[in-house]
Every structure is written in C-alpha cells, then in structure tokens.
Amino acid sequence: MKFTDGQWLLQPGVSAHYASEAYAVEVHDDRLVVLATTRPIKHRGDTLAGPTLTLTLSSPIEGVVRVSVEHYAASQPPRLHVPMPGAGKPAVRTTETDTHATLTTGQLTVELKKGEGWDLVFREGDKVLTHSGWRSLGYVQWMDKGSFVHEQLALAVGENIYGLGERFTPFVKNGQVVENTNKDGGTACEQAYKAVPFYLSSRGYGVLVNEAGPVSFEVASEKTARVQFSREGESLDYCVIAGPTPKAVVQRLTALTGRAPLPPAWSFGLWMTTSFTTQYDEATATHFIDEMQRRELPLAVFHFDCFWMREFQWCDFEWDARGFPDPEGMLARLHAKGLKISLWINPYIAQKSPLFKVGAEKGYFLKRPNGHVWQTDLWQPGMAIVDFTNPGAKAWYQGHLRRLLAMGVDCFKTDFGERIPSDGVTYHDGSDPVEMHNLYPLHYNQAVFEVLQEVKGEEAIVFARSSYASGQRFPVHWGGDCWSNFESMAESLRGGLSLTSCGFAYWSHDIGGFEGNPPPAVYKRWIQFGLLSSHSRLHGSSFYRVPWLVDEESCDVLQAFTRLKHRLMPYLYAKAIEASETGVPMMRSMVLEHPGDPACATLDRQYQLGEALLVAPVFTDSGEADVYLPGTGRWTHLLNGQVREGGRWYRETHDFRSLPLYVAPNTVLPWGSETERPDYDYAKGVVLRVFELADGASAAFTVAAPDGRIAARGTVRREGSHYTATVTEGALQQWCLEVGGRQSPVQEAGSSCAWAVPV
C-alpha cells in the first residue's frame, strides 16, 4: 500500500507520523524496550501530544532479531502471528553507551541510535545488512481507511529480493507490489495460493513479517531503495534473519517456523489422476492403470479427484455408489497392483451433503454474527465451511478421514482453503476472521496431516494447494491451476522457486497444465520438468492426462523420465532427508545454490535439484533452450555425457528425450539399480558415478535408504587415473564405480574399492 505521493508528498487524506528519535531506552538482559517519538523532543512541552511508538527488540532464536512495534497497546484484540514452534530464549547480549544501545544474538546485532535522528541498524559481524532510517518506521492515519503501521528497510545498490510465497510473477520481486493474502487466483496472475510474509535478500539475510493478517509489501515500488511492509491497525511485528548465505537464512527461518517431515519414498514416484471434470468410474480408472502397466509406464500413486463423491455433495466422504459400488474391494485390487491411493477432499460441506445437517446442528461451521451458519453458492451450492478452531468440528472431520484410511486410502489431496471469508463470520474460538484468513489452511492441513500421522505414521503425506508461513510442516504442496502452455509452465516454475525460497522443502505442479488440452510439445516438455521436480503428478481439468491420448511419443518420454527419476532416487531421497533435517529445499533457485555468481541473481528458467543436478526445462516448440552453467569447473550432461565449461551460457537444442540436465563438477552421483519403482533398496546395486573429479581431490557421497535413514556415506578420491571409494558409514552391496562411462568390477560388499580407469 502506497502512503506517499512521490518523495515529499502524502496521498490525499493521509497523516503520517514517523519515528524520529529514540527518546528512552530500557536495557534488559534479554531485550531492549524503546520509546520512539515522532518528533524531536526539545523541551517538556514537546512531550504533551503526538503519537509515540514502543519497540521491543528481542531474539526468538539465535541469529534472529524480533522487532515488535506498538502504537496503542490495548485498543484492539491481540494479533495472531506466524506459528513459531522453534522459538525459545537464546542467549543474547545487550549493551548501552551514551549514543547507542545494542542487542546481539549469534552473529547478528541490532544497533539503535539514541536521541534525535532515527536509525536502527542490523549488522552481521561488521557487515551492515539493512537499516530503518529517516521516515522508515511510521504510524499512518488515512481518512476513511483506518490506521496503519509501516516499516521500510533499506536496499543496497544491486540488492535483489526473492520469496514472498508462491508468486508466479517475476522471480526477482524488486518493483512489485505484493499483497500478502491467500487467494484462489490461478498461476496467471499476481495472486497466491500460498502467501508467505517472508523475503530473502541477495545480500544474505531475510525478513519475516510476523503477522497472520494481510500485509502489504512495496518492494522498491514506492521508495526505490527500500522494502516497505505495512499492516492495518496499531502494531507491527517482524524478524530480521541472519545468514550469511541464502541457504543459512532458510535454515534459520525453518528452525524457527518448523521443518517439513520426510515424505515416504513411494511419494516421489509418478502420480496419475482421474482429472477434475472428466467422466470416470472404477472401470475407467482400472483401464488407465492397466494400460499404464501394459505400456510399461511405472506408476506409484493413483489419485481420485472430486467426483469419487456424488455431485453436489462435496464433501460427504462417501464413494458414489453409481461408479464405485465396491470401494473396499477396489482399493484392495489397486493395492495388489502395487499402487498407493489418494483422494481429493476440501474443507467445505455442501448443503446437499448428508453431513450438512449434522455440522449445522452441532455448530461445526463458520457462523454469521447472528449465530446462523455462513453459506455461499460459490463452488458448492449452499456450502458451509468447517471451523477447525472448534475441537469438536476438527474431531468430526478427522473421523470421516479415519474411516476412509481404514478402508484402504493412503493419503489425501487437501484442495482449496483460500476462499475463506474475512468479514461477516465468527469462529468458535473467537478469532478475528481477518487474522484467520491466511491461517485457515494451516489449521485445515494440520487436521488432515495429524490423522495421517496417527494412522500411517512416517508415511503421512498430503497434497496441498493452500498454505501460509510455517505450512512446510505439512508436506507436500503443489502449484494450483495453470494453463496448458509454455507460458504457464514457466510461471509455475517461478512460483515454485519463490515458494522454496521461503523454506518449503517439497513442491509439485500439474504436469501438462490444469486448464485446457496441452499440445504434444507442451505435454512432453512438462513431463521432463515434472519428473525432475521433488514430486510428480499428471493432472488436468477436463481432459485425461494419460500420455497415449496425446501421442505415442509421449508414452516413450514418460517412461524414460519416470525411469530416470527412479534411478536417481538414492541421490534424491538423500536430498529429501537433508531437506527435512536442515530446511534447505530439494528444488533450489540458482541464486540459493550459487549466491556468489552474479549471473545467477535473476535466473528463473532453470534450477538446481540438490547441489549436484542442474535442470533447465525447455519452453519452446523448437526444443531450443538457453542454459547457464555457473562456476569455473566442467559440467557433464547426464544424458549424453557432453562436458562443458562453467561460467558460460549455452544455447542448445534437444529432442523430447533430452533437456539441459547437467551434473556439477566434483560430484559422486549415486545411481540406483531399479527403474520401475521409487522405493527400493538404494544401497544394493548402486553405481557411484564420478563426474569431473579433479586430480588429487575427494568428493563425498550419500546414499539414502527408503525408510528415511542414510544407508551409506563415503568419499571418492582421485590420484591420476586411480580412483578409490571408501564407505565411511553404513554399507553398500553389489556396488561399483563409474568414470566416463566405464565401470569398475562389482564389489559384493566391503568398505572400499580401488580402481584404475583403463586408458
């Protein structure tokens, strides 16, 4: 929200009061409390009127400074904030001199200038990260619009801003206005299913605005050298998060707001769905599954979308008997084919659902202020919304899911959660509906995830569309409604890179696009992109997404890239374990992985899958793609073995069996033995593929186990043409080394393999 009219003027009707002096500072062992006046205090008469702002500076976790700002302390109900399960009371150091007061947590220090001339500086060591200066912190009164508190943190020359949730707009957020409110807008606009009030700076720090309600960001779009964030009301809360690298920032962010549990290994295989409005029943679903098997197209999960339930009754959690007369038997038959089963659900109960009367009578839905049920016709006629702040409603909803799990269902796609009214409704626990709008999907996904954890244990997984800050705790998430064209494929990637920059470890998207019928070229290129994402799902709206309905070559492409992902699982699942332990996502923007390379600062058409693999999806009919290879080493194309120098751009043309897919230099890539399923014994038959290992150097490797453990760790060292692999932890069976396409003799067991590459 813009409050100013250029540098000097204010918008009509705006009255602004800016922090201008730290008049009084209370120094405590664990915090600083600051009385900031909005005009210089020259004499006692200046203290008699005018707004003041009270700041409390503290630390919820080492390396993070929290700034809480209040104008009126008791004129409004308490605010809701971002869930911070990792918050504690870390050791901090406070100091005070005649001119300054400081609070230090880890390597991060916030320094406050005392007296006239407002300046709040955040430093990591000797490096200034950002600061709040002249006319930065303000209390604004806007005629007919209310009161607001805003902060403006400085941007350095060349500093880029990323993140702010799953944003499909340009990856670099400089110049954008971002409204932090979840909306069901699709991928082709500025709205987001997963708003996250966090931004990541290219200078190696982050800012989390600790607010549940709507926050408006002006990212160098009102003041060109500042990021402004504002919130209606009488207070504002934010955290500055130290690095020094972007990865370190994300690690600290997720240590504070929670990390994603490890999804089961089977979930990394191919998911296929009935799609949305298509006609289907048990025979249709079984036909698709059997045809996939006949064509040798590996499939791990089959998903039933909305119409597994009877029309007009979503959700009643009952199979439509017209198409599914024997659901228990069907699920058993599908399990016998080696499949996991997912069901579509949402948090809305249609008026025609048999559950509507029960929910209304027991008070399980959001209500109007007069106590009546809040209803709408937008989506399902007469639908109500489950109130998850009511423990009874949550248990009731979970009970229906528990029944489906007992029947044989393995997981749920938790759709919707964005169309939650912000006014004219009341919650069971009395929460402000404006504050609850963005938090609603957290309550929804948590309710579902908890039941899955109870029944499925470590195999719990949802496939969620809406979320908010800290929502990475309930994985996985997908990108929502996209069109079936290259432009939408690219905007989906931008959304994924923005979301993973906010600490979401796992992310997926609708292969082929959701709306429309994808042209063969789009479908096949999206298959490549989808199978080189953390999770991979074929899904659409009005057309089945099975490959043979597109063209025969699509079957070949799907087979090749599904099998490729399965061979990569010893590496990919190790990266998944790392993501759950550290918060660093599997899918990483180039700037997250290579912050010191200026050419990576704006790249949004390629990404890293862990540190070893670089993926550049193809977005053209011609197969032409530009790819940048960072660094000074030599990168190797995984599919054709071509070696290219780093630090350069390349323009390549690929057929549908290939794309720019490069392995970083000095990499040992564990290559699995299985092509037909994602969950197998990764340590058995693994090939340690060595790529451009420098003479005299060593490279580490990690091989995952499908139960979430690490099967083996070790190193490979090169001395001339001699390579020695040493397993330092765990064990491998029937394994070997590979260099330049040549393989060593197979090692039945043992902890080392010494091999001279034949000339």
N, C-alpha and C positions, 0 to 999 in steps of 0.2 A: 504494500500500500504506500503510495507516494503522498507525503505530507507537505512537501515543498514545491515551489514553483521556480525551478532553477536554483542558482546558488544562494540568492539573497531573500527571495520572497517565499511566503507560505501560500498554500492553497486557500481559496476563499472559505472563510468560516473556521480556519484552523488557528488555535492559540497554542504555541509551543513553549515549553519550559525546559531548558537544557541544564544538565549538571555542569556547574561552573567552578565549584570549589568543594574540596574535601574539608569541611569545617571542623568536624570532630571525628576522631578515630579511637575505637576501643580495641585494644590489642589483647586477645585471649590466647591461651596455649594452642587452641585448635581452630581459631577463626579470627577474622577481622570484621568489625562492625563499623560501618562508615555512615556518617550523616553528610549527605551531599546537598548543598544548597543550589538553587537555580539562579542565584545572582551573587555577586561578591558581597561579603559582609564587611562593610567599612566601619559601622558603628552599631550600637544596640538597637537603634531604630530599624535597621535592615532585617532584624530577626522577627519582626512582628507580623509579617504576612508573606504569602507566596509559597508555592509548593516546595517541599523538600523530598528527597529520595533516600531511603535507607538501604544500604547494600550490606549483605553478609557474604564474605568471601571465605570459602571452606574447601575441603577436599573429600570427595566420596571414595576415592581410590587413588593410589599413588600415581602421580603424573597427570592428574586431572584437577583443575580448579573449577569450583562451582561458584557462580555469581547469582545471588538472589536479590532482586530489586523490588522494593515496595514503595508505593505512594501512600494510599490509605491501607492500613493493615487489617481492618476489621469491617470494612463496608460491604464486602462480598463474601460468599461462601468460599471455603478453601478450594484451591485449584486442584485438579487432577494432573498428574505428571507422568512422564515416561517410566515404565517399570524398570527398576534398577536392582535386580536380585544380587548383584555383586557389590553393592555399596557397603562400606564399612567405615571405620575410623582409622585411617592410616596415620602414621607418624608424620607430623608437619612441623615446620619451624617458622615462627613468627618473629619479626624484628621491627624496631621503630627507631627512627632518628628524628631530628628536628624537621627534616624536609620530606621524609618518606616513611612508609610502612610497607612491609613485605610479608608474604606468606609463601613458603616453599614446600612443595610436595614432590619427592623424587628429584628429577632434573628441572621441573617446571616451577618458575617463580612468577607470581603476580606482584607488581610493584605499583603502589599508589602514591601519587604526588600529593602532599598535604598542602593545604592552603589554596590560594587563588590559582586558577589555571588548571582545568580538569585534565588529568592524564592517568590512565590505568593501562599499564604495560605488561604484556605476557612474554616471558623470556624462557627459552630452553638453554640452559648454560648462559653463554654470552650472546646468543642469537636472539634478536627480537622477532617473535613470531607475528604478533599483531598488537594493536592497542586501540583503546577507546579514548578519543581526544575531543577536540573542540566541536561542540554541538553534535556529539555522538550519542550520548545517553540522554533520552528525553522523555518527558511526560507531555502528552499532547491531548488537548481538548478540541473536539471537532463538532461544531454546531450540528445538531440533528443526527450525528453518527456515534457520539459517545466519547469515551476517554480511551487512551492508548498509552502503552509504554513501548519505546523502541530503543534498540541499541544499534550502533554502527561500528563494526570492527574494520580496521584499515586493511587494504590490499596493497602489496608491494608491486613495483613495476614488473610486469610479466607474470604475475601470480594468477593461476587458474583455479577455479572452483569446480568440484565434482560432487555427485551424490544427490541428496535431497529426495531419496526414494527411487522408485521405479519410474523414471522420467524418460519419455520417448522423444523429447525434444533434443536439440544438440547436446552432446555429451559434456562439453565444457559449458558451464552454466553462466559464465560471465555475460552480462547484458540481458539476462532473463528476469522476468517477474514470476515467482513461484508461490502459488497458494498451497499451503500445507493442509489439504483436506482430501480425504479419500472420496473418489467419485467413480462411477461406472461409465467411463468415457471411451473405452477402447484405446488402441495404441496409436491412433492417427491424430491425437490432439495433445494439448498441454496438461490434461488431467492425469491423475494417477490412481491406480487401484491400491497402491502401497506407498502412501505418503510417509516420509521419514524426515523429521526436522533436524537432519544432520548433514553438514557439508564437510568435505575433505579438501584440504588445500594442497596444491603442488609444492608448497614450502614445508610440508611435513608436519602439519598439525590439523586438528579437526575441531568443529564446534557442534555440539548437540544442544539444541534449544529444548529445554526440559519442560515442555508443555504438551498436554494432551489435546487441548483445543486448537482451533485454527491459528496458524502462524503465517504471516505474510513476509516473504523474502524478496528484497530488491538486491539482486546480485550485480553490483556495478551498473545498475539500471536507473538509479536515482542519483546517487553520488558515484562517480566513475571509479573512485579509488577506495570504495567501501562496500561491505556487505551489510545491508540493513535487515534486521528482523524485528517484527512488531507484533503485538498481541493486544487485542481489545481488553480493557479492564484496568486494574490498578497495580498489577505486578508483572514481572517477567523473570524467568529463571533460565540460565544457560550454563553450559560447561565448556571450557576450553581443554582440549585433549592433546597432550604432547606426543611427539613421535620418537625419534627424529625422522623416521621414514613413513610413507603412507601405510605400509604394512603394519608397522608398530602402532600407528594410530588406530587402525582397525582392530588390532589385538586388544588394545586398551578399551576401546569402545565396547567390544563384546565381552570383555572381562567384567565390565560394569553392567551392561544391559542383558547379558546372557548369551550363551553359545548354542549352536544347533546340535541336538543329539545326532549320532551317526545313523543315517538311514540303513535299512537292510540291504545286503548286496544284491538281492534279486531286483530291487527297485531301480538299479542302474541299467537294466535291460530295456528292451523295447516295449512300450505300452501301445496298445491299439484300442480305439473306442468305437462304439456304435455311431458316434457323432450325435448331433443335437436333435434336429427335427427330422431326421431320416426315419423311414419305416423299418422297424426291426422287431424280432421276437426271438425265441430260443433257436428256432431253425436258422434264422438269418445269422445270428451270432455264431452258431456252431459251424455254419457253412464258411464264414470268413476264417474262423480258426483252423478248420480242416484244410482250407485252401492255402493258408499260410504254411501249414505243415507240409502239404503236398509239394509246394514250390520251394521247400527248404528255406523258409524265411523265419529265422528264430524269433520267437515271441515269448515275453516273460509275464506280461500283465494284460488282462483284458478288462476294459472298463465299460460299464453300462451307464450311459448318460441318462438324462431326465426321465425318458419315457419307459424306464423299468417300472415306474409307478403309473397309475392311471391318470390321464389328462384331467386338468382342473383340480387335482387332489394333492399337489405337491405342497408340503411333504406329508405323506401319511405313513411312509416307511413300510408299505405293503407292496409286494410284487403284483403287477397287473396280471391277473389270472388268465386273461384272454391270450396273452403272449407267452406267459411263463406259468403254466399250470402246476409244475413240479419244481419249484425253485431249489429245494434242498437237494433233490436228485440231480438237477442241472449243475449245481455248484460242485457236487461230488464228481460228476463226469468231467467237468472242466479242470478240476484239481488233478484228476487222473491223467490229464494231458500235460501236466507239469506247469499249469498256469496259476498265477495269483489273480484274485478278482477284486476290482474296485467298483464302488457305487457312488453315483452323484447324489449329493444332498445339498440343502441350503437351510438357512435359519428361519424360513418363512413357512407359515401354515395357512394354506388356502381355506376359504370359508367352506368349501365342499368337502374338505378332508374330514374324516370322522374324528380326527383329533382336535378339530377347531372347538367344538363344544366343550370338551374336557378342559382345554387350555384356557378358554374364556371363563368358565365357571371357577377354576382354581386360581385365577389371577396370574397365569404364566406368561402373559403377553405384555408388551408395552401398552400403556394406557394414556388416555387423554386426561387433562387436568380434572375433568369431571368424574373420573373413575371408569369411564367406558373404554372398551378396547379400541386402540388406534388401528384403523383399517385403511387399505388402499386397493385399487384395482390395477396398479402399475406392477406388472409381472404376473401375479396370480389373482384372479378376481376375488375381492373381499379378503385378501390375505392379512394376517396379523404377524407380528414379529416376536420371536421368543425373547424373553427378558432373562438373560443369563446372569443378571445380578440377583435374581431370585433363586436361592438354593434349591427350592422345590422344582422350579422350572428346569434348572440345569439337570437335576437328577432324572426328571421325567424324560427329557430329551435324550440323555445318555442311556436310559433304559431301553429305548427303542433301538439305539445303535448296538447295545449289548446283545439284543435279541438277534439282530442281523449277523453279528460276528459269530454267535453260537450256531447260526445256520450255515456258516462257511465263508462269509465275506472276509476279505483280508484287510481292506483299507477303504478310505473314503476320500472323494474329491469334495472339498468344502468350498462350494461355489458361493458367490455373492458376499454380502456383508458390508457393501458400500452404501446401499440405498437406505440409510438409517436416518430418520428424521431428527433434526436438530432443534426443533421447536414444536410446541403443542403436544409434547409427550412427557410422561413421567416414568421413572424407573423405580423398581421395588426398593432399591437401597437409597433412593433419594438423590442419586447423582444428577448433576446438571446435564441435560441432553446435548448441549453444545460441547461440553467436555467429553462426553461419552461417545460422540460420533466416531472419532478415529480409534478409540479404544475398543469399540464393539467387536471388530473382527478378532482382536486378541482374546476376548472372553469366549467367543464362538469357537475359534480354532483350539484354544486350550481345553474347552469342554470335550471336544472330539478327541484330541490327542491324548488326554488323560484316560479316556475309556480304552483307547487302543493300547496304551502302555499297560493298563490293568490286564487286558486280555491277551495281547500279543507280546508284551514285554519289549525287548530290544528291537522287535520287528515293527514297532509302531511307525506309521508314516501317514501324513495327509498330503493331498494335492490341492493347495490353497491358492485362491486368487487375491483376496484382500488381506491386508496386514497393516502394521504400524511399527514404529520403533520398538525393538526387542522381539518382534514377531519371528525372528530367526529361530527362536526356541521351539517352534512347531513346524518343522520342515515337512515337505518341500513346497516351493512356490512356483507358479507359472505366470506367464506374461499376459494372459487375458485375450480379448477379442482383437484379432488382427486380420487384415485383408490378405488375399491370396496373390500377392505381387511382390516384386523385389523391394519396392519402397517400404512395404510393411515388414518384410524380413529384416531390413536394415534398421528400422525404428525399433523392432523388437530387441535386436542386439544392443542398441543404445540403452534401452530400458533395463536390460539385464546387467550391463556393465555399471549403470548408475546404482542399481539395487545392490549388487555385490560389493560396491564401494562403501556401502552402509552396513556391512557386516553380515549380509545374508549369504550363507555358505553354499546353498544349492538353489539352482534356478532352471526352469524349463520354459517351453513355449510350444505352440501348436504347429507341428510340422506340416507344411503346406499352406498354413494360414487358416483362420477360422471362417471368415466370411468369403463366399464365392467358391468357384471351382478353379483350382490352380492350373495354369498352363503346365505342360510337362516339364519345361525347363525350370520353372519356379519350384515345382514339387521335388524334382531331383536335387536341385541345389539346396533346398531346405532340409532334405533328408541328410545331406552331408553335415550341415550346420547342426541339426538336431541330434545326430548320433555323436557329435563331438561337443555336446553340452553335458552338464552333470546328469540330467535326466532327460529322457527322450520319449515323446508321445506323439503319435499320429492322431489328429483330432480335427474336426470341422463342424460346420453348422448343417447345411442342407445336402451335402454330398458325402458319401462314404469316402474315407481316406485310404482305402486299400489300394496298393500300387497297381494291380493289373487293370483297374478301371481308368488309370491314367495312360499308361502304355507299358509294353512288355519290358522295356529297358529300365523302367522304374523298379521292377522286381529285382533286376540284377544289381542296381545301385543300392537298394535297401538291404539286400543280402550282404553285399560287400562291406557296407559301413556298419551294419549290425555286428557282423563277424569281427570287423576291425575293433570295435569297442570292446567286444568280449576278450580279444587278445590283449587289449590294453588294461584290463581290469586289475592285474597285480599292481600296476602303477596308479591307476585312477582311484582304486579303493584305498591305497596308502595315502593319497592326497585327500580323500574324504575323511579318513581318520585324523589327519593333520588339521583339516578344516574344523572338525568338531573339537579338537583339543586346543587350537590356537585362535580360532576365529577368522583366519585368513581364508578367503573363499577359494573354491576349486577353480572357478572361472574368474579370471583377473584381467582388468584393463591393462593395457601396455604400460601406462604410467604407474600403476600399482606395482608392477613387476620390475620396471626399469625407470625409476624416478630420476635418475641422473642423466638420462638421454633426452635432450630437448626435442628430438624428433618424435618421441612417444607421447608428448604432452597433449596432443589433440587427436590421437588416433582412436577412432571408434568403429572401424570396419574390420578390425582384427583383434585378437585377444590371446591370452595365454591360458592353457589348461594345465594348471600347476606351473612349475618353473621350467619343465622340460619341453613342453609342446607349445608351438605357436600355430594358431589357426586363423586363416584369412578366408572366410566364406566368399563364394563367388556370387555376385549380384547382377550378372549380365547374361543375356541370351547367348552372346558370342563365346562365353567361357573365359573372357579376359578379366584379369584381376591384378590389382597393384598390391604389393606386399613389401613391408619394410622389415628388414632383419637387423635388430639392434646389436650394439657391442662391436668388438673387434675380432671375435672368433669366427669360425666357419660353421655354418648351419647345414644340416643334411635333410633333404626332403625324405620323409618317412616312407613314401610310397614308391618313389623311383630311384632313390639313392643319390640324386644330384646334390652336389656340395656347392654352397655359395658363401661368399664373404659377408660378414656382418658390417653394419654401419652404412648400408646402402639400400636404395629402393630397387625393386624389380617389377617389371610388367610381364606377366605370364599368361598363357592360355592353356586351359585344362578341359579335357573331356569330362563326361559325367562320372567317370570312375576315379577322378582325382580333384584336388584343390590344393592351394598353398598350405601345406601341413609340414612344418619343419621341427626338427629336433635340435635343441640347443647344444652348443659345443660343450665338451667335457661332461657328457651325460652317459650314465648307465641306465638304460630303459628296460625294466623287466617286461618280458614278452610272454604272455600266457600260452598255455597249450590247448585251450578249449575255444572253439568258435561258435558253439551252439547255445550256450547259456552264460549268464553273467556271474553266477555263483558256483564256484568250483574250487578245488584245491589249487590255489595260485602258486604254491611253492613246489608243486610236482610238475616236472617237465618244463620249468621256466627257462627261458633263454635270456641271458644278460647281454643285451645288445649295447655295444660300446660305440659312442659317436664322438669322433674328433677329440679324443683324449690326448692332451699334449704330452710329449715325451718327458718323462720324469715326474709326471703329475699323477694324482689319485683322484678318483671320483667315487662318491658314496652312492649306495642304492638301498632301497627299502622295498620289501615285498610284503604285501598285505596278506591277511587270512580272511576268508569270507565271514568269519564270526566276529570281526571287528578287532582282532588282535593283530600284532605285527608278526608275520611268520618268520621273517629273517631280515637282518641288516648286515651290511658289509661294505667293502670297498674293492675297487679295481684299480690296480696301479700298472702304469706302462713304463717299461725301460726298453727303448728302441722298439724291436719287433716282439718283445716279450711282454705278455700281459699276465698278471697274477690277480686272481679274485680270491678274496678272503671273507668268509662269513664270520662276523664277529658276534652275532646274536641269532639265536634260533637255528633253523636248519632248512636246507633245500634237498630235494630228491630228484634224481634223473635230470640234472641241470647242466648247462654248458654256457660258454662264452660265444659271442658273435662279434666279429670285427670286419667291416667292409663286405658283408655278405657271406663270410666264411665262418664256420662254426668249429669250435674245439671238440674233442671227444667228449661224450656224455659222461658226467660224473654221477655215479649211482647214489652216492652220499658223500659225506666228508665236508670239511670246512674250508677247503681251498682248492684252487685249480690254477696251475701254472701252465702257460701255453705260449708257444712261439708261433706267430702268424706266418703261414707259408708264403714265400715270395712268389 
